[in-house]
Amino acid sequence: MFESRKVRFAGSKGSSLAARLDLPPKPRAFALFAHCFTCGKDILAASRIAAGLTARGIAVLRFDFTGIGSSEGEFANTNFSSNVGDLVAAANYLRRSYAPPHLLIGHSLGGAAVLAAAPQVPEATSVVTIGAPSSASHITRQFAANVGEILEKGTAEVSLAGRTFTITKQFLDDVAEQNLLDGLANLGKALLVCHAPRDEVVSIENAIAIFAAARHPKSFLSLDTADHLVSKREDATYLAEVVAAWASRYLASADETAAALPPGVVEVSETRTEHLAQYVRAGRHLLMADEPIAAGGDDSGPGPYDYLLAALGACTSMTMRLYAERKGICVERFSVRLSHRKVHAEDCADCETKEGRIDEISREISIEGDVPEAARARLMEIADKCPVHQTLTHEIKIRSRFVAPVPRSDA
């Protein structure tokens, strides 16, 4: 079953860092996610990307940098170099406790940090930046009005995203010494640069500079109208899907068949990253299920009834295709459109039940090609012979029993 574990490990300065490890069964690879400056591991973009990757068999470790969120330590004593050190410490934790990360993902300043940390994680084969600056010193623009005070007094309280942080001169000195672009030519890893053209925090020119400095294999993803934090759910979902698909071709394939469930067995477990979102595991396939936003979900996947209709539709089309092939009927394509609703039993003329409400599934079947009328009529009869149709229209017994969960060995 899928797990979301809370773990801790020592950061670059010895402080205990809080992290969340999202684990699919039999992970085919591990990813490491670095959040934006003053953000945290549980921001929407991070949780969405983690869910998307986990659904595709990739485990994700996301953590709070020293002095941020639930991690210990003083933020005032941190800098860009210590963030890079925290990333390397996180990679070491994964390497020691599970497996080394093959994918590094960084958001905003976290993107700059993963570029800087990548050479120290030799097992990583791919890197993703999201709204990342091309220079670590770019972050000082968020508190430009306080720079003079910091240089004069050595420290200042600045307000960022509605919170107060202490920034010291050593932080400014550290970011001024960083030069990310020089090292990109020798990155030696696949790079995906994700950026929103209308990003008002980190301009698109930063992404252009990163992309130009890197060597192939490299890719660019425009996030269109997304904001810097990728705060819209639809943007975060899109980003997660693309990152997961892109990364898959650069990750070493594991023996996925070992993780396959037996035929006819399906496992469903909560993601715990969204309100109602579920991981669905069938055979060696990993899917997502959710409810629409109007129903209290986050629309991160099809709903339960969507899967029910899909099962009936797929079975119908497959059964008709097999019959057509067996009988030599030339059909170009079968298409099935289905819908579900509750209706009053008294309005159903051919229903045995006459009280209350019943479930009604409408199934519209399209048969493309030059098919004789008699053959088309016979194919429509065969549609009702599909196994799922037979299951739904016959008496069904659902037997439930409690099974004690397997104890988790949190590292």
Contacts in CASP RR format, 6 or more apart in sequence:
PFRMAT RR
TARGET T0000
AUTHOR 0000-0000-0000
METHOD contacts of the structure
MODEL  1
MFESRKVRFAGSKGSSLAARLDLPPKPRAFALFAHCFTCGKDILAASRIA
AGLTARGIAVLRFDFTGIGSSEGEFANTNFSSNVGDLVAAANYLRRSYAP
PHLLIGHSLGGAAVLAAAPQVPEATSVVTIGAPSSASHITRQFAANVGEI
LEKGTAEVSLAGRTFTITKQFLDDVAEQNLLDGLANLGKALLVCHAPRDE
VVSIENAIAIFAAARHPKSFLSLDTADHLVSKREDATYLAEVVAAWASRY
LASADETAAALPPGVVEVSETRTEHLAQYVRAGRHLLMADEPIAAGGDDS
GPGPYDYLLAALGACTSMTMRLYAERKGICVERFSVRLSHRKVHAEDCAD
CETKEGRIDEISREISIEGDVPEAARARLMEIADKCPVHQTLTHEIKIRS
RFVAPVPRSDA
1 25 0 8 1.000
1 267 0 8 1.000
1 269 0 8 1.000
1 405 0 8 1.000
1 406 0 8 1.000
2 22 0 8 1.000
2 23 0 8 1.000
2 24 0 8 1.000
2 25 0 8 1.000
2 54 0 8 1.000
2 269 0 8 1.000
2 270 0 8 1.000
2 271 0 8 1.000
2 279 0 8 1.000
2 281 0 8 1.000
3 21 0 8 1.000
3 22 0 8 1.000
3 23 0 8 1.000
3 408 0 8 1.000
4 20 0 8 1.000
4 21 0 8 1.000
4 22 0 8 1.000
4 23 0 8 1.000
4 271 0 8 1.000
4 272 0 8 1.000
4 273 0 8 1.000
5 20 0 8 1.000
5 21 0 8 1.000
5 23 0 8 1.000
5 408 0 8 1.000
5 410 0 8 1.000
5 411 0 8 1.000
6 18 0 8 1.000
6 19 0 8 1.000
6 20 0 8 1.000
6 410 0 8 1.000
7 19 0 8 1.000
7 20 0 8 1.000
7 21 0 8 1.000
7 61 0 8 1.000
7 93 0 8 1.000
7 97 0 8 1.000
7 410 0 8 1.000
7 411 0 8 1.000
8 16 0 8 1.000
8 17 0 8 1.000
8 18 0 8 1.000
8 19 0 8 1.000
9 16 0 8 1.000
9 17 0 8 1.000
9 19 0 8 1.000
9 63 0 8 1.000
9 89 0 8 1.000
9 90 0 8 1.000
9 93 0 8 1.000
10 16 0 8 1.000
10 17 0 8 1.000
10 89 0 8 1.000
11 17 0 8 1.000
11 66 0 8 1.000
11 85 0 8 1.000
11 86 0 8 1.000
11 89 0 8 1.000
11 90 0 8 1.000
12 66 0 8 1.000
12 82 0 8 1.000
12 84 0 8 1.000
12 85 0 8 1.000
12 86 0 8 1.000
12 88 0 8 1.000
12 89 0 8 1.000
13 66 0 8 1.000
13 73 0 8 1.000
13 77 0 8 1.000
13 78 0 8 1.000
13 82 0 8 1.000
15 66 0 8 1.000
15 67 0 8 1.000
15 71 0 8 1.000
15 72 0 8 1.000
15 73 0 8 1.000
16 71 0 8 1.000
16 72 0 8 1.000
17 63 0 8 1.000
17 64 0 8 1.000
17 65 0 8 1.000
17 66 0 8 1.000
17 71 0 8 1.000
17 72 0 8 1.000
17 86 0 8 1.000
17 89 0 8 1.000
17 90 0 8 1.000
18 41 0 8 1.000
18 63 0 8 1.000
18 64 0 8 1.000
18 69 0 8 1.000
18 70 0 8 1.000
18 71 0 8 1.000
19 41 0 8 1.000
19 61 0 8 1.000
19 62 0 8 1.000
19 63 0 8 1.000
19 64 0 8 1.000
19 90 0 8 1.000
19 93 0 8 1.000
20 41 0 8 1.000
20 42 0 8 1.000
20 50 0 8 1.000
20 61 0 8 1.000
20 62 0 8 1.000
20 63 0 8 1.000
21 59 0 8 1.000
21 60 0 8 1.000
21 61 0 8 1.000
21 98 0 8 1.000
22 50 0 8 1.000
22 51 0 8 1.000
22 53 0 8 1.000
22 54 0 8 1.000
22 59 0 8 1.000
22 60 0 8 1.000
22 61 0 8 1.000
22 62 0 8 1.000
22 271 0 8 1.000
22 273 0 8 1.000
23 54 0 8 1.000
23 59 0 8 1.000
24 54 0 8 1.000
24 55 0 8 1.000
24 57 0 8 1.000
24 58 0 8 1.000
24 59 0 8 1.000
24 279 0 8 1.000
24 286 0 8 1.000
25 259 0 8 1.000
25 267 0 8 1.000
25 281 0 8 1.000
26 57 0 8 1.000
26 254 0 8 1.000
26 256 0 8 1.000
26 258 0 8 1.000
26 259 0 8 1.000
27 57 0 8 1.000
27 58 0 8 1.000
27 59 0 8 1.000
27 98 0 8 1.000
27 99 0 8 1.000
27 254 0 8 1.000
28 57 0 8 1.000
28 58 0 8 1.000
28 251 0 8 1.000
28 252 0 8 1.000
28 253 0 8 1.000
28 254 0 8 1.000
28 256 0 8 1.000
28 259 0 8 1.000
29 57 0 8 1.000
29 58 0 8 1.000
29 59 0 8 1.000
29 99 0 8 1.000
29 102 0 8 1.000
29 103 0 8 1.000
29 251 0 8 1.000
29 252 0 8 1.000
29 254 0 8 1.000
30 58 0 8 1.000
30 59 0 8 1.000
30 60 0 8 1.000
30 61 0 8 1.000
30 94 0 8 1.000
30 98 0 8 1.000
30 99 0 8 1.000
30 100 0 8 1.000
30 101 0 8 1.000
30 102 0 8 1.000
30 103 0 8 1.000
31 53 0 8 1.000
31 58 0 8 1.000
31 59 0 8 1.000
31 60 0 8 1.000
31 61 0 8 1.000
31 101 0 8 1.000
31 102 0 8 1.000
31 103 0 8 1.000
31 104 0 8 1.000
31 105 0 8 1.000
31 247 0 8 1.000
32 60 0 8 1.000
32 61 0 8 1.000
32 62 0 8 1.000
32 87 0 8 1.000
32 90 0 8 1.000
32 91 0 8 1.000
32 94 0 8 1.000
32 101 0 8 1.000
32 103 0 8 1.000
32 104 0 8 1.000
32 105 0 8 1.000
32 114 0 8 1.000
32 121 0 8 1.000
32 124 0 8 1.000
33 41 0 8 1.000
33 46 0 8 1.000
33 49 0 8 1.000
33 50 0 8 1.000
33 60 0 8 1.000
33 61 0 8 1.000
33 62 0 8 1.000
33 63 0 8 1.000
33 105 0 8 1.000
33 106 0 8 1.000
33 107 0 8 1.000
34 62 0 8 1.000
34 65 0 8 1.000
34 83 0 8 1.000
34 87 0 8 1.000
34 104 0 8 1.000
34 105 0 8 1.000
34 106 0 8 1.000
34 107 0 8 1.000
34 110 0 8 1.000
34 111 0 8 1.000
34 113 0 8 1.000
34 114 0 8 1.000
34 117 0 8 1.000
35 41 0 8 1.000
35 43 0 8 1.000
35 46 0 8 1.000
35 62 0 8 1.000
35 64 0 8 1.000
35 65 0 8 1.000
35 68 0 8 1.000
35 106 0 8 1.000
35 107 0 8 1.000
35 108 0 8 1.000
35 110 0 8 1.000
36 43 0 8 1.000
36 107 0 8 1.000
36 108 0 8 1.000
36 109 0 8 1.000
36 110 0 8 1.000
36 228 0 8 1.000
36 229 0 8 1.000
37 108 0 8 1.000
37 109 0 8 1.000
37 110 0 8 1.000
37 139 0 8 1.000
37 142 0 8 1.000
37 160 0 8 1.000
38 68 0 8 1.000
38 160 0 8 1.000
38 161 0 8 1.000
38 163 0 8 1.000
38 165 0 8 1.000
39 68 0 8 1.000
39 107 0 8 1.000
39 108 0 8 1.000
39 161 0 8 1.000
39 229 0 8 1.000
40 46 0 8 1.000
40 64 0 8 1.000
40 65 0 8 1.000
40 68 0 8 1.000
40 69 0 8 1.000
41 62 0 8 1.000
41 63 0 8 1.000
41 64 0 8 1.000
41 69 0 8 1.000
42 62 0 8 1.000
43 107 0 8 1.000
43 229 0 8 1.000
44 229 0 8 1.000
44 230 0 8 1.000
44 231 0 8 1.000
44 233 0 8 1.000
44 236 0 8 1.000
45 107 0 8 1.000
45 130 0 8 1.000
45 229 0 8 1.000
45 230 0 8 1.000
45 231 0 8 1.000
45 236 0 8 1.000
45 239 0 8 1.000
46 62 0 8 1.000
46 107 0 8 1.000
47 273 0 8 1.000
47 274 0 8 1.000
48 233 0 8 1.000
48 236 0 8 1.000
48 237 0 8 1.000
48 239 0 8 1.000
48 240 0 8 1.000
48 273 0 8 1.000
48 300 0 8 1.000
49 60 0 8 1.000
49 105 0 8 1.000
49 236 0 8 1.000
49 239 0 8 1.000
49 240 0 8 1.000
49 243 0 8 1.000
49 244 0 8 1.000
50 60 0 8 1.000
50 62 0 8 1.000
50 273 0 8 1.000
51 240 0 8 1.000
51 271 0 8 1.000
51 273 0 8 1.000
51 274 0 8 1.000
51 277 0 8 1.000
51 288 0 8 1.000
51 300 0 8 1.000
52 240 0 8 1.000
52 241 0 8 1.000
52 244 0 8 1.000
52 288 0 8 1.000
53 59 0 8 1.000
53 60 0 8 1.000
53 103 0 8 1.000
53 240 0 8 1.000
53 243 0 8 1.000
53 244 0 8 1.000
53 247 0 8 1.000
54 60 0 8 1.000
54 271 0 8 1.000
54 279 0 8 1.000
54 286 0 8 1.000
55 244 0 8 1.000
55 279 0 8 1.000
55 286 0 8 1.000
55 287 0 8 1.000
55 288 0 8 1.000
56 244 0 8 1.000
56 248 0 8 1.000
56 286 0 8 1.000
57 286 0 8 1.000
58 103 0 8 1.000
58 244 0 8 1.000
58 247 0 8 1.000
58 248 0 8 1.000
58 251 0 8 1.000
59 98 0 8 1.000
61 90 0 8 1.000
61 93 0 8 1.000
61 94 0 8 1.000
61 101 0 8 1.000
63 71 0 8 1.000
63 86 0 8 1.000
63 90 0 8 1.000
64 70 0 8 1.000
64 71 0 8 1.000
65 71 0 8 1.000
65 78 0 8 1.000
65 82 0 8 1.000
65 83 0 8 1.000
65 86 0 8 1.000
66 72 0 8 1.000
66 73 0 8 1.000
66 74 0 8 1.000
66 75 0 8 1.000
66 77 0 8 1.000
66 78 0 8 1.000
66 82 0 8 1.000
66 83 0 8 1.000
66 86 0 8 1.000
67 73 0 8 1.000
67 74 0 8 1.000
67 75 0 8 1.000
67 78 0 8 1.000
68 75 0 8 1.000
75 165 0 8 1.000
75 166 0 8 1.000
76 155 0 8 1.000
76 165 0 8 1.000
76 166 0 8 1.000
76 167 0 8 1.000
76 168 0 8 1.000
77 168 0 8 1.000
78 171 0 8 1.000
79 170 0 8 1.000
79 171 0 8 1.000
79 174 0 8 1.000
79 175 0 8 1.000
80 109 0 8 1.000
80 112 0 8 1.000
80 113 0 8 1.000
80 116 0 8 1.000
80 136 0 8 1.000
80 139 0 8 1.000
80 171 0 8 1.000
80 174 0 8 1.000
80 175 0 8 1.000
80 178 0 8 1.000
81 174 0 8 1.000
81 178 0 8 1.000
83 109 0 8 1.000
83 110 0 8 1.000
83 113 0 8 1.000
84 113 0 8 1.000
84 116 0 8 1.000
84 117 0 8 1.000
84 120 0 8 1.000
85 117 0 8 1.000
87 104 0 8 1.000
87 113 0 8 1.000
87 114 0 8 1.000
87 117 0 8 1.000
87 121 0 8 1.000
88 117 0 8 1.000
88 120 0 8 1.000
88 121 0 8 1.000
90 101 0 8 1.000
91 100 0 8 1.000
91 101 0 8 1.000
91 117 0 8 1.000
91 120 0 8 1.000
91 121 0 8 1.000
91 124 0 8 1.000
94 100 0 8 1.000
94 101 0 8 1.000
95 101 0 8 1.000
95 123 0 8 1.000
97 411 0 8 1.000
98 411 0 8 1.000
100 121 0 8 1.000
100 123 0 8 1.000
100 124 0 8 1.000
101 121 0 8 1.000
101 123 0 8 1.000
101 124 0 8 1.000
102 123 0 8 1.000
102 124 0 8 1.000
102 125 0 8 1.000
102 126 0 8 1.000
102 250 0 8 1.000
102 251 0 8 1.000
102 252 0 8 1.000
103 124 0 8 1.000
103 125 0 8 1.000
103 126 0 8 1.000
103 127 0 8 1.000
103 128 0 8 1.000
103 247 0 8 1.000
103 250 0 8 1.000
103 251 0 8 1.000
104 114 0 8 1.000
104 117 0 8 1.000
104 118 0 8 1.000
104 121 0 8 1.000
104 124 0 8 1.000
104 126 0 8 1.000
104 127 0 8 1.000
104 128 0 8 1.000
105 111 0 8 1.000
105 114 0 8 1.000
105 127 0 8 1.000
105 128 0 8 1.000
105 130 0 8 1.000
105 243 0 8 1.000
106 113 0 8 1.000
106 114 0 8 1.000
106 128 0 8 1.000
106 129 0 8 1.000
106 130 0 8 1.000
106 132 0 8 1.000
107 130 0 8 1.000
107 131 0 8 1.000
107 132 0 8 1.000
107 230 0 8 1.000
108 130 0 8 1.000
108 131 0 8 1.000
108 132 0 8 1.000
108 133 0 8 1.000
108 201 0 8 1.000
108 202 0 8 1.000
108 228 0 8 1.000
109 132 0 8 1.000
109 133 0 8 1.000
109 136 0 8 1.000
109 139 0 8 1.000
110 132 0 8 1.000
111 129 0 8 1.000
111 130 0 8 1.000
111 131 0 8 1.000
111 132 0 8 1.000
112 129 0 8 1.000
112 132 0 8 1.000
112 133 0 8 1.000
112 134 0 8 1.000
112 135 0 8 1.000
112 136 0 8 1.000
112 138 0 8 1.000
112 178 0 8 1.000
112 180 0 8 1.000
114 127 0 8 1.000
114 128 0 8 1.000
114 129 0 8 1.000
115 127 0 8 1.000
115 129 0 8 1.000
115 132 0 8 1.000
115 180 0 8 1.000
115 184 0 8 1.000
115 187 0 8 1.000
115 210 0 8 1.000
116 136 0 8 1.000
116 178 0 8 1.000
116 180 0 8 1.000
118 124 0 8 1.000
118 127 0 8 1.000
118 187 0 8 1.000
118 189 0 8 1.000
119 183 0 8 1.000
119 186 0 8 1.000
119 187 0 8 1.000
124 189 0 8 1.000
125 189 0 8 1.000
125 190 0 8 1.000
125 250 0 8 1.000
125 251 0 8 1.000
125 252 0 8 1.000
126 189 0 8 1.000
126 190 0 8 1.000
126 191 0 8 1.000
126 192 0 8 1.000
126 246 0 8 1.000
126 247 0 8 1.000
126 250 0 8 1.000
126 251 0 8 1.000
127 187 0 8 1.000
127 189 0 8 1.000
127 190 0 8 1.000
127 191 0 8 1.000
127 192 0 8 1.000
128 191 0 8 1.000
128 192 0 8 1.000
128 194 0 8 1.000
128 243 0 8 1.000
128 246 0 8 1.000
128 247 0 8 1.000
129 191 0 8 1.000
129 192 0 8 1.000
129 193 0 8 1.000
129 194 0 8 1.000
129 195 0 8 1.000
129 207 0 8 1.000
129 210 0 8 1.000
130 194 0 8 1.000
130 195 0 8 1.000
130 230 0 8 1.000
130 239 0 8 1.000
131 194 0 8 1.000
131 195 0 8 1.000
131 196 0 8 1.000
131 199 0 8 1.000
131 202 0 8 1.000
131 206 0 8 1.000
131 207 0 8 1.000
131 228 0 8 1.000
132 193 0 8 1.000
132 195 0 8 1.000
132 202 0 8 1.000
132 206 0 8 1.000
132 207 0 8 1.000
132 210 0 8 1.000
133 139 0 8 1.000
133 202 0 8 1.000
133 206 0 8 1.000
134 180 0 8 1.000
134 181 0 8 1.000
134 205 0 8 1.000
134 206 0 8 1.000
134 207 0 8 1.000
134 209 0 8 1.000
134 210 0 8 1.000
134 213 0 8 1.000
135 175 0 8 1.000
135 178 0 8 1.000
135 179 0 8 1.000
135 180 0 8 1.000
135 181 0 8 1.000
135 206 0 8 1.000
136 174 0 8 1.000
136 175 0 8 1.000
136 178 0 8 1.000
136 180 0 8 1.000
137 175 0 8 1.000
137 176 0 8 1.000
137 178 0 8 1.000
138 202 0 8 1.000
138 206 0 8 1.000
139 175 0 8 1.000
140 147 0 8 1.000
140 172 0 8 1.000
140 175 0 8 1.000
142 158 0 8 1.000
142 160 0 8 1.000
142 201 0 8 1.000
143 156 0 8 1.000
143 158 0 8 1.000
143 160 0 8 1.000
143 167 0 8 1.000
146 156 0 8 1.000
146 158 0 8 1.000
146 167 0 8 1.000
147 172 0 8 1.000
149 156 0 8 1.000
150 156 0 8 1.000
150 167 0 8 1.000
150 168 0 8 1.000
150 169 0 8 1.000
150 171 0 8 1.000
150 172 0 8 1.000
151 169 0 8 1.000
151 172 0 8 1.000
154 168 0 8 1.000
154 169 0 8 1.000
155 166 0 8 1.000
155 167 0 8 1.000
155 168 0 8 1.000
155 169 0 8 1.000
156 166 0 8 1.000
156 167 0 8 1.000
157 164 0 8 1.000
157 165 0 8 1.000
157 166 0 8 1.000
158 164 0 8 1.000
158 165 0 8 1.000
158 166 0 8 1.000
158 167 0 8 1.000
159 165 0 8 1.000
180 210 0 8 1.000
181 209 0 8 1.000
181 210 0 8 1.000
181 213 0 8 1.000
182 213 0 8 1.000
183 213 0 8 1.000
184 191 0 8 1.000
184 210 0 8 1.000
184 213 0 8 1.000
184 214 0 8 1.000
184 215 0 8 1.000
185 213 0 8 1.000
185 214 0 8 1.000
185 215 0 8 1.000
187 214 0 8 1.000
187 215 0 8 1.000
188 215 0 8 1.000
190 217 0 8 1.000
190 218 0 8 1.000
190 219 0 8 1.000
190 250 0 8 1.000
191 210 0 8 1.000
191 211 0 8 1.000
191 214 0 8 1.000
191 217 0 8 1.000
191 218 0 8 1.000
191 219 0 8 1.000
192 218 0 8 1.000
192 219 0 8 1.000
192 220 0 8 1.000
192 221 0 8 1.000
192 243 0 8 1.000
192 246 0 8 1.000
192 247 0 8 1.000
193 207 0 8 1.000
193 210 0 8 1.000
193 211 0 8 1.000
193 214 0 8 1.000
193 218 0 8 1.000
193 219 0 8 1.000
193 220 0 8 1.000
193 221 0 8 1.000
194 207 0 8 1.000
194 220 0 8 1.000
194 221 0 8 1.000
194 223 0 8 1.000
194 239 0 8 1.000
194 242 0 8 1.000
194 243 0 8 1.000
195 202 0 8 1.000
195 204 0 8 1.000
195 206 0 8 1.000
195 207 0 8 1.000
195 220 0 8 1.000
195 221 0 8 1.000
195 222 0 8 1.000
195 223 0 8 1.000
196 204 0 8 1.000
196 222 0 8 1.000
196 223 0 8 1.000
196 224 0 8 1.000
196 225 0 8 1.000
196 226 0 8 1.000
196 227 0 8 1.000
196 228 0 8 1.000
196 230 0 8 1.000
197 204 0 8 1.000
197 222 0 8 1.000
197 223 0 8 1.000
197 224 0 8 1.000
198 225 0 8 1.000
198 226 0 8 1.000
198 227 0 8 1.000
199 226 0 8 1.000
199 227 0 8 1.000
199 228 0 8 1.000
200 227 0 8 1.000
200 228 0 8 1.000
201 228 0 8 1.000
202 228 0 8 1.000
207 220 0 8 1.000
211 218 0 8 1.000
211 220 0 8 1.000
217 250 0 8 1.000
219 246 0 8 1.000
221 239 0 8 1.000
221 242 0 8 1.000
221 246 0 8 1.000
223 230 0 8 1.000
223 235 0 8 1.000
223 238 0 8 1.000
223 239 0 8 1.000
224 235 0 8 1.000
225 235 0 8 1.000
226 232 0 8 1.000
226 235 0 8 1.000
226 239 0 8 1.000
227 235 0 8 1.000
230 236 0 8 1.000
230 239 0 8 1.000
233 293 0 8 1.000
233 298 0 8 1.000
233 299 0 8 1.000
233 300 0 8 1.000
237 299 0 8 1.000
237 300 0 8 1.000
256 284 0 8 1.000
257 284 0 8 1.000
259 284 0 8 1.000
260 283 0 8 1.000
260 284 0 8 1.000
261 267 0 8 1.000
261 281 0 8 1.000
261 282 0 8 1.000
261 283 0 8 1.000
261 284 0 8 1.000
262 283 0 8 1.000
263 283 0 8 1.000
264 282 0 8 1.000
265 282 0 8 1.000
265 283 0 8 1.000
266 280 0 8 1.000
266 281 0 8 1.000
266 282 0 8 1.000
267 280 0 8 1.000
267 281 0 8 1.000
267 282 0 8 1.000
268 278 0 8 1.000
268 279 0 8 1.000
268 280 0 8 1.000
268 281 0 8 1.000
268 289 0 8 1.000
269 278 0 8 1.000
269 279 0 8 1.000
269 281 0 8 1.000
270 277 0 8 1.000
270 278 0 8 1.000
270 279 0 8 1.000
271 277 0 8 1.000
271 278 0 8 1.000
271 279 0 8 1.000
271 288 0 8 1.000
271 300 0 8 1.000
274 290 0 8 1.000
274 297 0 8 1.000
274 298 0 8 1.000
274 300 0 8 1.000
275 296 0 8 1.000
275 297 0 8 1.000
275 298 0 8 1.000
276 290 0 8 1.000
276 291 0 8 1.000
276 296 0 8 1.000
276 297 0 8 1.000
276 298 0 8 1.000
277 288 0 8 1.000
277 289 0 8 1.000
277 290 0 8 1.000
277 297 0 8 1.000
277 298 0 8 1.000
277 300 0 8 1.000
277 301 0 8 1.000
278 288 0 8 1.000
278 289 0 8 1.000
278 290 0 8 1.000
279 286 0 8 1.000
279 287 0 8 1.000
279 288 0 8 1.000
279 289 0 8 1.000
280 286 0 8 1.000
280 287 0 8 1.000
280 288 0 8 1.000
280 289 0 8 1.000
280 307 0 8 1.000
281 287 0 8 1.000
288 300 0 8 1.000
288 301 0 8 1.000
288 302 0 8 1.000
289 301 0 8 1.000
289 302 0 8 1.000
289 303 0 8 1.000
289 304 0 8 1.000
289 307 0 8 1.000
290 297 0 8 1.000
290 298 0 8 1.000
290 299 0 8 1.000
290 300 0 8 1.000
290 301 0 8 1.000
290 302 0 8 1.000
290 303 0 8 1.000
291 297 0 8 1.000
291 299 0 8 1.000
291 303 0 8 1.000
291 304 0 8 1.000
292 299 0 8 1.000
292 303 0 8 1.000
293 299 0 8 1.000
302 310 0 8 1.000
305 340 0 8 1.000
308 340 0 8 1.000
309 338 0 8 1.000
309 339 0 8 1.000
309 340 0 8 1.000
309 361 0 8 1.000
311 388 0 8 1.000
312 336 0 8 1.000
312 338 0 8 1.000
312 361 0 8 1.000
312 363 0 8 1.000
312 386 0 8 1.000
312 388 0 8 1.000
312 389 0 8 1.000
312 392 0 8 1.000
313 336 0 8 1.000
313 338 0 8 1.000
313 363 0 8 1.000
313 388 0 8 1.000
314 336 0 8 1.000
314 388 0 8 1.000
315 386 0 8 1.000
315 387 0 8 1.000
315 388 0 8 1.000
315 389 0 8 1.000
316 334 0 8 1.000
316 336 0 8 1.000
316 363 0 8 1.000
316 365 0 8 1.000
316 383 0 8 1.000
316 386 0 8 1.000
316 388 0 8 1.000
316 389 0 8 1.000
317 334 0 8 1.000
317 335 0 8 1.000
317 336 0 8 1.000
318 386 0 8 1.000
319 382 0 8 1.000
319 383 0 8 1.000
319 385 0 8 1.000
319 386 0 8 1.000
319 387 0 8 1.000
320 331 0 8 1.000
320 334 0 8 1.000
320 365 0 8 1.000
320 367 0 8 1.000
320 379 0 8 1.000
320 382 0 8 1.000
320 383 0 8 1.000
320 386 0 8 1.000
321 331 0 8 1.000
321 334 0 8 1.000
323 329 0 8 1.000
323 379 0 8 1.000
323 382 0 8 1.000
324 330 0 8 1.000
324 331 0 8 1.000
324 379 0 8 1.000
327 375 0 8 1.000
329 371 0 8 1.000
329 375 0 8 1.000
329 379 0 8 1.000
330 369 0 8 1.000
330 370 0 8 1.000
330 371 0 8 1.000
331 367 0 8 1.000
331 368 0 8 1.000
331 369 0 8 1.000
331 371 0 8 1.000
331 379 0 8 1.000
332 368 0 8 1.000
332 369 0 8 1.000
333 366 0 8 1.000
333 368 0 8 1.000
333 369 0 8 1.000
334 365 0 8 1.000
334 366 0 8 1.000
334 367 0 8 1.000
334 368 0 8 1.000
335 365 0 8 1.000
335 366 0 8 1.000
335 368 0 8 1.000
336 363 0 8 1.000
336 364 0 8 1.000
336 365 0 8 1.000
336 366 0 8 1.000
337 363 0 8 1.000
337 364 0 8 1.000
337 366 0 8 1.000
338 361 0 8 1.000
338 362 0 8 1.000
338 363 0 8 1.000
338 364 0 8 1.000
339 361 0 8 1.000
339 362 0 8 1.000
340 359 0 8 1.000
340 360 0 8 1.000
340 361 0 8 1.000
340 362 0 8 1.000
341 359 0 8 1.000
341 360 0 8 1.000
341 362 0 8 1.000
342 357 0 8 1.000
342 358 0 8 1.000
342 359 0 8 1.000
342 360 0 8 1.000
343 357 0 8 1.000
343 358 0 8 1.000
343 360 0 8 1.000
344 356 0 8 1.000
344 357 0 8 1.000
345 351 0 8 1.000
345 353 0 8 1.000
345 354 0 8 1.000
345 355 0 8 1.000
345 356 0 8 1.000
345 357 0 8 1.000
345 358 0 8 1.000
346 354 0 8 1.000
346 355 0 8 1.000
346 356 0 8 1.000
348 358 0 8 1.000
348 360 0 8 1.000
351 358 0 8 1.000
361 392 0 8 1.000
363 383 0 8 1.000
365 380 0 8 1.000
365 383 0 8 1.000
367 376 0 8 1.000
367 379 0 8 1.000
371 379 0 8 1.000
383 389 0 8 1.000
END
